[in-house]
Amino acid sequence: MLRSATAEELAPLARLPESIAIIMDGNGRWAYERKLPVGAGHRAGSEALKKIVRYANDRGVRYLTVYSFSTENWARPEDEVSGLMDMFVELIDRELDELHAEQVVMSFIGRREELSDELAAQIDRAESVTRENDGMRFVVAMNYGGRREIVDAARRMAREIGPDATEEQFAELLYDPKLRDPEFVIRTSGEQRLSNFLLWQSAYAELYFSDRLWPDFTVEDFEVAIQSYATRQRRFGGR
């Protein structure tokens, strides 16, 4: 079992982002650089994620949302997609008990109807088992697309509310209306774009780009990122 950090080991932070989102990019390049199959990169990335989730929970982060599989990722080679789906099932099964013991709440956003019955069942089980926990909320974006989410919400708005809906009412129609908008979005691998991730929710998020490929992204890198957030002044369009 991964040992949790103690309060004494965590340096003080003047301002901690309570809601962080991560675009975990670079698994494929990490594997190619090592002449390994792409699946090895995804598995290395899952190990990096495990460490970040535990550290964020220890740090006092309240919401951690990660981009695990986008609606566009179905266009990847069939064997890669199928391997990812099998890995997701295995990871939930393997990590759920430990996350539950650490009081982490698991939830998933995205279109579940397009996932396999086995994966959908594991997602339902993870949410059910951890629902009453009081630790960090760990949100996994699975078969998720920001534009798709907005379109789905707009269709519901047209049916249920009409053209006079407010922004607040519209936000209640998103996949997870209880998800706090991210204050801080981290992307790895050197790319500098949102890639259709949390487009509505990230309107005023602070952005941070790391050159590290995701499997190489460590808790030390994560700490450097959140320390940089503490130096920023959020204005929300004001002065």
N, C-alpha and C positions, 0 to 999 in steps of 0.2 A: 504494500500500500504506500502511495506517495505521501511522505511526511508533509504536513501543513507547516507553513512558516509561522513563527511566533510573532507577537506584537513587537517584541524587542528587536527582531530581525528586520522589521519593515521600517524604513526611514520615514520620518514625519513628512507629511505632504500638506501644503497650505490649502490647496483646493483640489479635491478629487472629483473627477467626472463620475456621477452616479450611474449613468447609462452610456455604455461603450458598445460600438459596433465594429466588427472586424471583417474585412474582405481578405480571406486567406488565400493569397495568390502565390503561385510558384511551385506547386507540387510537381507538375510535369517537367518543368525546366530542371528542378533539382534531380529528378530521376535521369533525364537525358544527359546531364553533365557527368553523371556517374555510370553511364551506359547500363542503366537498370530499366526494367519495365516500368511503365508509368504507374502501375499499381503500387510499386514499392514507394514511389513518391507520395501517393495518397496515404499509405499506411504510416510513413514517417511524419506526414502532416498531422495525422490523427494523434500521434504521440506528442507533438508540439502543442496541439490543442488541449490535451489532457492537462498538461502542466500550466497552461495559461488559465484555464478554467479554475483550477485549484487556487492559483495565486490571486486571481481577481476576487474570488470569494473571500480569501484571507484579507485582502486589501480593503474590503468594504464596498466594492462595486455592487450596486443593487441590480443592475440589468446588464447582461452581456449577450449580444446578438451576433451570431456568426453566419456567414454566407457559405453554406455547404454544397448546395446544388441549385443552379439557376434553371429557369425555363429554357434557356438557350443551350444548356449543357447536353440536352438530348441529342443534339447534332454531332456530338463526339462519336468516335468509333464505338460500335456496338459492344465489343468486348470490354472497353473501358467503362462504359455506362453500367453494364451488367456487373462488373467487378465492384464498382462503387456502391451499387444497391446492396450487394451481398455484404460489403464491408459495413454499411450503415446498420444493417440488421445485427451483425455481429457486435459492433461497438455499443449499441444501445443495450444489448443483452449483457455484455461484459462489464460495462461501466455503471449501469443503473444502480446497483446496490450501494456502491461507494458514494455516488452522488447523493443518493437518498440519505445515507448515513451522515453526510456533511450538510444536510438540510437544504440542498440546492433544489430549486423548483425548475423542472424541465417543461418547456413548451415549444411548439413547432408552428411556423407560419408557412403558407404556400398551399398549392392545390394537391390535396391528398388523394383525390379520386383518380389521379393518373399514376399513383404509386402502386407497387405490388401489394396484394392482400397481406403478405407476411410483414412487409415494412410498415404498412399502415397499422397493423395490429400491434407491433412493437412501439410505435409512436403513441398509440392510445394507452398502452400499458405504462409507458414512462410518465405520461401526463397524469394518469390516474394515481400511480404510486406516490408521486412527489407533490401532488396538488396542495396538501396541507402543510408543507414545509415552510419555514420562515427565513431561509437563507437567500442567497442571490438567485435571481431568476435568469436561467440560462435558456435563451431562445435560439432555436436552430431554424434557419431559413432553408426549407427543403422543397424543391420544385417551385421556387419563388422567383417572381419577376416584379419589379416595382411598377412598371407600366400596367402589367396584368392586374396587379392589386388595385390600382387606381381605376382601371376600367370596370373591374368587378364591383368596386364600391359605387361607381357612378351608375351602373345598372341598378343596383339595389336602391340608390337614392331616387332614381326616376320612378321605381315601383312603389317605394315605401314613404317617401317624403315629398318629392316634387321639386320644382325649380327654385323654390325659395329657401332651400336648405342652407344652413350656415356652415362655416368651416368646422365648427365644433361637432355639428351633426354629421358632417361628411366623415370626419375622423372616427366617429363611432362605428362606421360601416367598413373600416379597414379590417384586415385579417385578424388582428389582435388589438382591439381598442384599449386594452389595459397596458400595452407596451409603451413605456415612456420613450419619447423622442430621444434619439441619441444625442448627447452633448459632444461626443468625440467619436470620429470614424477613423480607424486605422486601416491602411492598405499596405500589404507587403509586396515585394518583388520589383519595386521600382516603377511600376505602372502608376499613373496619376489620373484615375477616373473612377466614377462610382459604379460603372457597369450594371446599371439598372437595379441597384440595391437601395432599398428604403428611400425612394425618391421623395415621397411626401414627408416622411419623418425626419429626413436629414436636411431640411430646408435651411436651418441655421446652425448645423453642426460644425464644429471645428474639425478640420481634416489634417491627417498626419500620414506621410508616405515614408515607408522604410525600404531600403534597397535589399534587405534580407529576403531570401526566398522563404516561404512559410515554414518548411520543415526546420530551417535554421533559426527561426525567430524564437528567442529565449525569454524567460521571465525578466532577465536583465534588460533586454530590448523593450519589453513591455513597460518596465519601470521607467526607462528613459522617455518613452512616449508620454506616459501620464505625467511625468515631471514637466514635460514641455507644455502640456495643457495648463498646468498650474500658473504658467507665466503669461497666459493669454488673457485678453480682456474681451468678453463677449458683449456686443453692442446691439444685436438683433435689429440692425438697420438704423439705429440711432447714433448719437455721437458720444 
